[in-house]
Amino acid sequence: MDDIRGGKNGPQSVLLEAFAKLTSREVSELFSLVTEGAARKGFTYQRHGGRIETIQLMLLPTFFTDPQVAYLHGVSRAVKRGVEAVWKEYFNDSEIQRLLPLNPVEYGWLKGLKPVGPDGGPEGGVPLWYRLDAHAHMKESDWKDGISVFEINACAVGGIHYSPVAESLFSGIILPFLKPRLPKLPPIRKNPDLRDLLFGLMEHHAAAIGRKTLTVVFSEDTTLEEGITEGPYIVEYLRSKGVAAHLADPRDLYVKEDDLFYRDDPVDMVYRNFELGDMIEMEENGDNIEGVKFAFSNNRVISSLAGDLDHKSMWEVLACGRFDKYFSKEDAAVFKKHLLWTRTVAERRTEGPLGPVVDLAGFMAKNRETLVLKPNRLFGGTGVTIGRNASAGDWERLIDEALKEEGHWVVQSFNAPERAVFPLFEGDRLVFEDHNIVYGFSSTSEGTGVLGRVSKEDVVNVAQQGGMMPVMRV
């Protein structure tokens, strides 16, 4: 493994040596090429107030081998099957409902719009587009034991466009630029394109539910002035593949003659870049969202409403053992091996990370440096507190606040992320600094794509000024 991935003759080390030898003029030239390429390809993020800025591209990729991606594919698909099983049992199991709480309006939406009829298609009738966020130490000989998945995002998932663009910027700009300084490297190639995987999921599911054509809509709130900018680029990519694709606000979808329409075109599948709460807010504001409701109830939305059960407490449901009757033995074993110990914060006794039952509040107070406190349903790293970074007093205060809001917070085992040295532009020179790495795995039956995110901070997220790293195959 060292000879291929991380040793002194591996591609990362060889690339680092090449970066270190660049002259000031070459650094300036590479900076211009990367910056222009990133802007041209839409490698951007919209900050508060509508300001568009280029996402920081890490110049050095990491490399996964085929067996590693195959293993990650198996883990990802097991989790998908687990979420699917939980969705099927949600309305019959009050304990699952307690661990994955919804407010009454959300519950009514999910129960009222859940499609009725037999499951079908390669995705089991529950089409999810999801990303598993994980820490992984893939250079180690025991890399399988170093994969710790800390949460799932199953609706409004970012990275579909960014991940393949990061890979293309490396393979199309950075690698050719460094080539004169590089020895012969092992063959390097890209991972499956997430945009292709998403399209394949839409195509298969549309056929499974009996649609004879495939017109797709990437739907998001077009009035927002902050967030990812992927939508138009994904639509452009799909059109380049010959797909009839549109970008549309959910309020612009409508029902006519018992079918879903955008403008004058019937719509077969909708990718939703929004959460259930966004739809409820629109409806409460008097907006007409009957088209979205029709799409959900007719099983034409990816992700389905099952995606709104992507609470961080889903890990307790999957891995605690009390619900193993809903999963295969093989999948239950995957959950216990790779999903970080997670518990909904409440005055309760429960199994601790090492097995024995503990008083949860007391355990949290005594084990601050090995735990993380997170909001159950927020995203973008908002509200996450890593215990070792908090004072004892602040940690106790946060526990007290979380206990008052049962169901709104989870506590999770802390797992240290992989760290690596990356070259960064600083004027006309490169500096080399350590960063934390978080991986995101998005899988369908056809393959797995990998998103790499990095930051100097312990909470790694692009919304909080993190960067993105190409993840290549070797």
C-alpha positions as CSV (number, residue, x, y, z in Angstrom):
1,M,0.0,0.0,0.0
2,D,2.8,2.4,0.9
3,D,4.4,2.0,-2.5
4,I,1.1,2.8,-4.3
5,R,-0.4,5.5,-2.1
6,G,1.6,7.0,0.7
7,G,5.2,6.0,0.6
8,K,8.1,8.0,-0.6
9,N,7.6,6.8,-4.1
10,G,3.9,7.1,-4.0
11,P,2.1,9.7,-6.2
12,Q,1.3,12.1,-3.3
13,S,5.0,12.3,-2.3
14,V,6.2,12.6,-5.9
15,L,3.6,15.4,-6.5
16,L,4.7,17.3,-3.3
17,E,8.3,17.2,-4.4
18,A,7.3,18.6,-7.8
19,F,5.3,21.4,-6.2
20,A,8.3,22.3,-4.0
21,K,10.5,22.8,-7.1
22,L,8.2,25.3,-8.8
23,T,9.7,28.8,-9.4
24,S,7.9,32.0,-8.5
25,R,6.9,32.5,-12.1
26,E,5.5,29.0,-12.4
27,V,3.6,29.4,-9.2
28,S,2.0,32.6,-10.5
29,E,1.2,30.9,-13.8
30,L,-0.4,27.9,-12.1
31,F,-2.4,30.2,-9.8
32,S,-3.9,32.0,-12.8
33,L,-4.7,28.7,-14.6
34,V,-6.4,27.2,-11.5
35,T,-8.3,30.3,-10.6
36,E,-9.6,30.9,-14.2
37,G,-10.4,27.2,-14.6
38,A,-12.4,27.1,-11.3
39,A,-14.4,30.2,-12.2
40,R,-15.1,28.9,-15.7
41,K,-16.3,25.5,-14.5
42,G,-18.5,26.8,-11.7
43,F,-16.3,25.7,-8.8
44,T,-18.0,28.4,-6.7
45,Y,-20.0,29.1,-3.6
46,Q,-22.5,31.9,-2.9
47,R,-21.9,33.7,0.3
48,H,-24.4,35.8,2.3
49,G,-25.8,38.6,0.3
50,G,-25.3,36.9,-3.0
51,R,-21.5,37.3,-3.4
52,I,-20.0,34.5,-5.6
53,E,-16.5,33.3,-4.7
54,T,-14.3,30.5,-5.9
55,I,-14.0,27.5,-3.6
56,Q,-10.5,26.8,-2.6
57,L,-9.2,23.9,-4.6
58,M,-6.5,21.9,-2.9
59,L,-3.7,21.3,-5.4
60,L,-2.8,17.9,-4.1
61,P,-5.3,15.0,-4.4
62,T,-5.5,11.9,-2.4
63,F,-5.7,8.5,-4.1
64,F,-7.9,5.5,-3.5
65,T,-7.4,2.0,-5.0
66,D,-10.1,0.0,-6.7
67,P,-10.5,-2.5,-3.7
68,Q,-10.9,0.5,-1.4
69,V,-13.7,2.1,-3.4
70,A,-15.4,-1.3,-3.8
71,Y,-15.4,-1.7,0.0
72,L,-16.7,1.8,0.5
73,H,-19.5,1.0,-2.0
74,G,-20.5,-2.0,0.1
75,V,-20.6,0.2,3.2
76,S,-22.6,2.9,1.5
77,R,-25.2,0.5,0.1
78,A,-25.7,-1.2,3.4
79,V,-26.5,2.2,5.0
80,K,-28.9,3.0,2.2
81,R,-30.7,-0.3,2.8
82,G,-30.8,0.5,6.5
83,V,-32.4,3.9,6.0
84,E,-34.8,2.4,3.6
85,A,-35.8,-0.2,6.2
86,V,-36.3,2.5,8.8
87,W,-38.5,4.5,6.5
88,K,-40.7,1.5,5.9
89,E,-41.1,0.9,9.6
90,Y,-41.3,4.6,10.7
91,F,-45.0,4.9,11.0
92,N,-45.3,1.5,12.8
93,D,-42.6,1.9,15.4
94,S,-43.1,4.6,18.1
95,E,-39.5,4.1,19.4
96,I,-38.0,5.0,16.0
97,Q,-40.3,8.0,15.8
98,R,-39.0,9.1,19.2
99,L,-35.4,8.8,18.0
100,L,-36.1,10.5,14.7
101,P,-38.5,13.2,15.8
102,L,-40.6,15.3,13.5
103,N,-43.0,18.1,14.4
104,P,-46.7,17.4,13.7
105,V,-46.8,19.3,10.4
106,E,-43.7,17.4,9.1
107,Y,-45.2,14.1,10.3
108,G,-48.5,14.9,8.5
109,W,-46.6,15.7,5.3
110,L,-44.6,12.4,5.4
111,K,-47.6,10.3,6.2
112,G,-49.9,12.0,3.8
113,L,-47.6,12.1,0.8
114,K,-45.9,8.7,1.2
115,P,-46.4,6.9,-2.1
116,V,-48.9,4.0,-2.0
117,G,-48.2,0.9,-3.9
118,P,-45.5,-1.8,-4.4
119,D,-41.9,-1.0,-4.3
120,G,-40.0,-1.4,-7.5
121,G,-36.8,-0.7,-9.4
122,P,-33.1,-1.1,-8.5
123,E,-33.5,1.3,-5.6
124,G,-36.2,-0.6,-3.9
125,G,-38.9,2.0,-4.5
126,V,-37.2,4.5,-2.2
127,P,-35.0,6.6,-4.4
128,L,-32.3,8.3,-2.2
129,W,-29.5,10.5,-3.3
130,Y,-27.2,10.7,-0.3
131,R,-23.7,11.3,0.9
132,L,-22.1,9.6,3.8
133,D,-19.6,11.9,5.6
134,A,-16.7,10.0,7.1
135,H,-13.2,10.0,8.5
136,A,-11.0,7.5,6.8
137,H,-7.3,6.7,7.0
138,M,-6.9,5.0,3.7
139,K,-3.1,5.0,3.6
140,E,-2.9,2.6,6.6
141,S,-2.5,-1.2,6.2
142,D,-5.6,-1.6,8.4
143,W,-7.6,1.0,6.4
144,K,-10.9,-0.9,6.7
145,D,-10.8,-0.4,10.5
146,G,-10.1,3.3,10.0
147,I,-13.4,4.1,8.3
148,S,-15.8,6.0,10.7
149,V,-19.0,7.4,9.2
150,F,-20.4,10.2,11.3
151,E,-23.5,11.3,9.4
152,I,-25.7,11.0,6.4
153,N,-27.1,13.7,4.2
154,A,-30.0,12.5,2.2
155,C,-31.7,15.6,0.8
156,A,-30.3,18.8,-0.6
157,V,-26.9,17.1,-0.9
158,G,-24.0,19.2,-2.1
159,G,-21.0,18.1,-4.1
160,I,-22.6,16.6,-7.2
161,H,-20.9,19.1,-9.4
162,Y,-18.0,20.1,-7.2
163,S,-16.5,16.6,-6.9
164,P,-16.0,15.8,-10.6
165,V,-14.9,19.4,-11.3
166,A,-12.2,19.1,-8.6
167,E,-11.0,15.9,-10.3
168,S,-11.1,17.5,-13.8
169,L,-9.2,20.6,-12.6
170,F,-6.4,18.4,-11.3
171,S,-6.3,16.0,-14.3
172,G,-6.8,18.8,-16.9
173,I,-4.7,21.6,-15.4
174,I,-2.5,20.7,-12.5
175,L,-1.2,17.3,-13.6
176,P,-0.2,18.5,-17.1
177,F,1.5,21.6,-15.6
178,L,3.6,19.5,-13.3
179,K,4.3,16.8,-15.9
180,P,7.8,18.1,-16.9
181,R,8.9,17.7,-13.3
182,L,7.4,14.3,-12.7
183,P,8.8,10.8,-13.1
184,K,6.5,8.2,-14.5
185,L,3.5,7.7,-12.3
186,P,1.1,4.8,-12.0
187,P,-2.0,5.2,-14.1
188,I,-4.3,7.8,-12.5
189,R,-7.9,8.1,-13.3
190,K,-11.1,9.7,-12.0
191,N,-13.8,8.2,-9.9
192,P,-17.3,7.7,-11.3
193,D,-18.8,11.1,-12.1
194,L,-21.5,12.0,-9.5
195,R,-23.6,13.7,-12.2
196,D,-23.6,10.5,-14.2
197,L,-24.6,8.5,-11.1
198,L,-27.4,10.9,-10.3
199,F,-28.7,10.7,-13.9
200,G,-28.5,6.9,-13.9
201,L,-30.6,6.9,-10.7
202,M,-33.2,9.1,-12.2
203,E,-33.3,7.1,-15.4
204,H,-33.7,3.7,-13.6
205,H,-36.3,5.0,-11.2
206,A,-38.3,6.7,-13.9
207,A,-38.5,3.4,-15.8
208,A,-39.3,1.5,-12.6
209,I,-42.4,3.7,-12.0
210,G,-43.6,3.4,-15.6
211,R,-42.4,6.7,-17.1
212,K,-41.8,6.4,-20.8
213,T,-39.7,9.5,-21.2
214,L,-37.2,11.3,-19.0
215,T,-37.6,15.1,-18.5
216,V,-35.9,16.1,-15.2
217,V,-36.0,19.2,-13.1
218,F,-33.3,20.3,-10.7
219,S,-35.5,22.1,-8.2
220,E,-34.3,24.7,-5.6
221,D,-35.4,27.9,-4.1
222,T,-34.1,30.4,-6.7
223,T,-34.7,33.4,-4.3
224,L,-31.9,32.3,-1.9
225,E,-28.8,34.4,-1.8
226,E,-26.5,32.0,0.0
227,G,-25.3,28.4,-0.6
228,I,-24.1,26.1,-3.3
229,T,-24.1,27.2,-7.0
230,E,-24.3,23.7,-8.5
231,G,-27.8,23.7,-9.9
232,P,-27.3,25.5,-13.2
233,Y,-24.1,23.6,-13.9
234,I,-25.7,20.2,-13.2
235,V,-28.5,21.1,-15.6
236,E,-26.0,22.2,-18.2
237,Y,-24.1,18.9,-17.8
238,L,-27.3,16.8,-18.2
239,R,-28.2,18.7,-21.3
240,S,-24.8,18.0,-22.8
241,K,-25.6,14.4,-22.4
242,G,-28.9,14.8,-24.4
243,V,-31.2,14.9,-21.3
244,A,-34.2,17.2,-21.3
245,A,-33.3,19.1,-18.1
246,H,-34.5,22.3,-16.4
247,L,-33.7,24.4,-13.3
248,A,-36.9,25.4,-11.6
249,D,-38.1,26.8,-8.3
250,P,-40.5,24.3,-6.6
251,R,-43.2,26.9,-6.7
252,D,-43.1,26.8,-10.5
253,L,-44.1,23.1,-10.8
254,Y,-47.8,22.6,-11.3
255,V,-50.3,19.8,-12.0
256,K,-52.3,19.6,-15.2
257,E,-54.4,16.8,-16.5
258,D,-53.2,14.6,-13.6
259,D,-49.5,15.1,-14.6
260,L,-46.6,17.2,-13.4
261,F,-45.5,20.1,-15.5
262,Y,-42.9,22.8,-15.7
263,R,-43.8,25.5,-18.2
264,D,-45.2,23.5,-21.1
265,D,-43.2,20.3,-20.5
266,P,-44.4,17.3,-18.5
267,V,-41.9,16.4,-15.8
268,D,-40.9,12.8,-15.1
269,M,-38.3,13.2,-12.3
270,V,-37.5,16.0,-9.8
271,Y,-34.1,16.3,-8.0
272,R,-34.9,18.4,-4.9
273,N,-32.2,20.7,-3.5
274,F,-34.5,21.5,-0.5
275,E,-35.7,20.0,2.7
276,L,-39.2,19.3,3.9
277,G,-39.1,22.3,6.2
278,D,-38.4,24.6,3.3
279,M,-41.6,23.4,1.6
280,I,-43.7,23.8,4.8
281,E,-42.4,27.3,5.1
282,M,-43.4,28.1,1.5
283,E,-46.9,26.7,2.1
284,E,-47.3,28.7,5.3
285,N,-46.3,31.8,3.4
286,G,-49.2,31.2,1.0
287,D,-47.1,29.8,-1.9
288,N,-48.6,27.2,-4.2
289,I,-46.6,24.0,-3.9
290,E,-49.2,21.5,-5.1
291,G,-46.8,20.5,-7.9
292,V,-44.2,19.4,-5.3
293,K,-46.8,17.5,-3.3
294,F,-48.0,15.7,-6.4
295,A,-44.4,14.8,-7.3
296,F,-43.8,13.3,-3.8
297,S,-47.0,11.3,-3.7
298,N,-46.3,9.9,-7.1
299,N,-42.8,8.8,-6.2
300,R,-41.1,11.2,-8.7
301,V,-38.7,13.0,-6.3
302,I,-35.1,12.2,-5.6
303,S,-34.5,12.1,-2.7
304,S,-37.9,10.7,-1.6
305,L,-39.4,11.8,1.7
306,A,-37.3,9.2,3.3
307,G,-34.4,11.6,2.9
308,D,-35.9,13.8,5.6
309,L,-35.1,11.2,8.2
310,D,-31.4,12.0,7.8
311,H,-31.2,13.0,11.4
312,K,-27.9,12.5,13.0
313,S,-29.7,10.2,15.4
314,M,-30.3,7.8,12.5
315,W,-27.0,6.3,13.6
316,E,-28.5,5.3,17.0
317,V,-31.4,3.6,15.2
318,L,-29.1,1.7,12.8
319,A,-26.3,0.7,15.2
320,C,-27.7,0.4,18.7
321,G,-28.9,-3.2,18.1
322,R,-32.5,-2.7,19.3
323,F,-33.8,-2.5,15.7
324,D,-31.6,-5.3,14.2
325,K,-34.8,-7.2,13.3
326,Y,-35.3,-4.7,10.5
327,F,-31.9,-5.3,8.9
328,S,-29.9,-8.2,7.5
329,K,-27.2,-9.7,9.8
330,E,-24.5,-8.5,7.3
331,D,-25.8,-4.9,7.2
332,A,-26.2,-4.7,11.0
333,A,-22.6,-5.8,11.3
334,V,-21.5,-3.0,9.0
335,F,-23.4,-0.5,11.0
336,K,-21.7,-1.5,14.3
337,K,-18.3,-1.5,12.6
338,H,-18.4,1.8,10.7
339,L,-21.0,4.1,12.2
340,L,-19.7,6.2,15.0
341,W,-21.4,5.6,18.4
342,T,-24.2,8.2,18.6
343,R,-27.0,8.8,21.1
344,T,-29.9,11.2,21.4
345,V,-29.2,13.5,24.3
346,A,-31.8,13.0,27.1
347,E,-31.9,12.0,30.8
348,R,-31.5,8.3,30.1
349,R,-29.4,5.1,30.6
350,T,-28.0,3.6,27.4
351,E,-25.1,1.6,26.1
352,G,-21.9,3.5,26.1
353,P,-19.3,3.4,23.3
354,L,-17.5,0.4,25.0
355,G,-20.7,-1.6,25.6
356,P,-21.7,-1.3,29.3
357,V,-24.8,0.8,30.1
358,V,-24.1,4.3,31.4
359,D,-26.0,7.3,32.7
360,L,-25.8,9.4,29.5
361,A,-25.7,12.8,31.1
362,G,-23.0,11.8,33.6
363,F,-21.0,10.0,31.0
364,M,-21.0,13.1,28.8
365,A,-19.8,15.2,31.6
366,K,-16.9,12.9,32.5
367,N,-15.8,12.2,28.9
368,R,-15.7,15.6,27.3
369,E,-12.5,15.1,25.4
370,T,-13.7,11.9,23.6
371,L,-17.1,13.3,22.5
372,V,-18.8,15.7,20.1
373,L,-22.1,17.5,20.7
374,K,-24.2,18.2,17.6
375,P,-27.6,19.6,16.6
376,N,-29.7,16.6,15.4
377,R,-30.9,18.2,12.2
378,L,-28.8,21.2,11.3
379,F,-26.1,21.1,8.6
380,G,-23.1,23.0,7.4
381,G,-21.2,22.3,10.7
382,T,-23.6,24.7,12.5
383,G,-23.7,24.3,16.2
384,V,-21.1,21.4,16.4
385,T,-19.0,21.4,19.5
386,I,-15.9,19.1,19.8
387,G,-15.5,18.4,23.4
388,R,-11.7,18.7,23.5
389,N,-12.0,22.2,22.1
390,A,-14.4,23.4,24.8
391,S,-13.7,24.3,28.4
392,A,-15.2,22.1,31.1
393,G,-17.6,24.9,32.1
394,D,-18.8,25.5,28.5
395,W,-19.2,21.7,28.0
396,E,-21.4,21.4,31.1
397,R,-23.5,24.4,30.0
398,L,-24.0,22.9,26.6
399,I,-25.1,19.5,28.1
400,D,-27.6,21.3,30.3
401,E,-29.0,23.1,27.3
402,A,-29.2,20.0,25.2
403,L,-31.0,18.1,28.0
404,K,-33.8,20.7,28.0
405,E,-34.4,20.1,24.2
406,E,-34.8,16.3,24.0
407,G,-34.6,15.1,20.5
408,H,-32.8,18.2,19.2
409,W,-29.2,17.1,20.1
410,V,-27.0,14.1,19.8
411,V,-23.7,13.1,21.3
412,Q,-21.2,11.2,19.3
413,S,-17.8,9.6,19.8
414,F,-15.0,11.8,18.6
415,N,-12.8,10.3,15.8
416,A,-9.7,12.1,14.7
417,P,-9.7,12.9,11.0
418,E,-6.9,12.1,8.6
419,R,-4.4,15.0,8.3
420,A,-2.2,15.7,5.3
421,V,0.2,18.4,4.1
422,F,-1.1,20.5,1.2
423,P,0.6,23.2,-0.9
424,L,-1.3,26.5,-0.8
425,F,-0.9,29.7,-2.9
426,E,0.6,32.6,-1.1
427,G,1.4,35.3,-3.5
428,D,4.0,34.0,-6.0
429,R,5.1,31.1,-3.8
430,L,3.7,28.0,-2.3
431,V,3.4,27.3,1.4
432,F,2.9,23.8,2.8
433,E,0.4,23.4,5.7
434,D,-1.4,20.6,7.5
435,H,-5.2,20.2,7.0
436,N,-7.9,17.9,8.3
437,I,-9.7,15.7,5.7
438,V,-13.3,14.6,5.6
439,Y,-14.6,12.3,2.9
440,G,-18.1,12.1,1.4
441,F,-19.3,8.9,-0.3
442,S,-22.3,9.0,-2.7
443,S,-23.4,5.6,-4.1
444,T,-26.0,4.1,-6.4
445,S,-26.3,0.6,-7.7
446,E,-23.9,1.7,-10.5
447,G,-21.0,3.0,-8.4
448,T,-19.5,5.3,-5.8
449,G,-18.2,8.8,-6.1
450,V,-16.0,10.4,-3.5
451,L,-16.0,14.0,-2.3
452,G,-12.9,15.3,-0.5
453,R,-13.2,18.3,1.9
454,V,-10.4,19.9,3.9
455,S,-9.9,22.5,6.5
456,K,-7.4,23.7,9.1
457,E,-10.3,23.7,11.5
458,D,-11.7,20.6,13.2
459,V,-15.1,21.1,11.7
460,V,-14.6,20.6,8.0
461,N,-17.2,22.2,5.8
462,V,-17.2,24.4,2.7
463,A,-19.9,26.6,4.2
464,Q,-17.4,27.5,6.9
465,Q,-14.6,28.4,4.4
466,G,-13.2,24.9,4.0
467,G,-11.6,23.7,0.7
468,M,-12.2,20.8,-1.6
469,M,-9.7,18.1,-2.6
470,P,-9.6,16.0,-5.7
471,V,-9.9,12.2,-5.0
472,M,-8.4,10.1,-7.7
473,R,-8.0,6.4,-8.5
474,V,-4.7,4.7,-8.7
